[in-house]
């Protein structure tokens, strides 16, 4: 009987935890995602610089028609 009561108590506490959780993203999660995105952009930019790709020059050539 004690095991049954313990299992029921555990199930009830787990149910309460799920009901109390908020849906959606918190500010910390959003800031973390933004930081990861900025980090990825910096890494990509650095890799392009090492490879010798001049993005700004390419854009200027496209705009001016050279």
Secondary structure, 3 states (H helix, E strand, C coil): CHHHHHHHHHHHHHHHHHHHCCCCCCHHHHHHHHHHHHHHHHHHHHHHHHHCCCHHHHHHHHHHCC
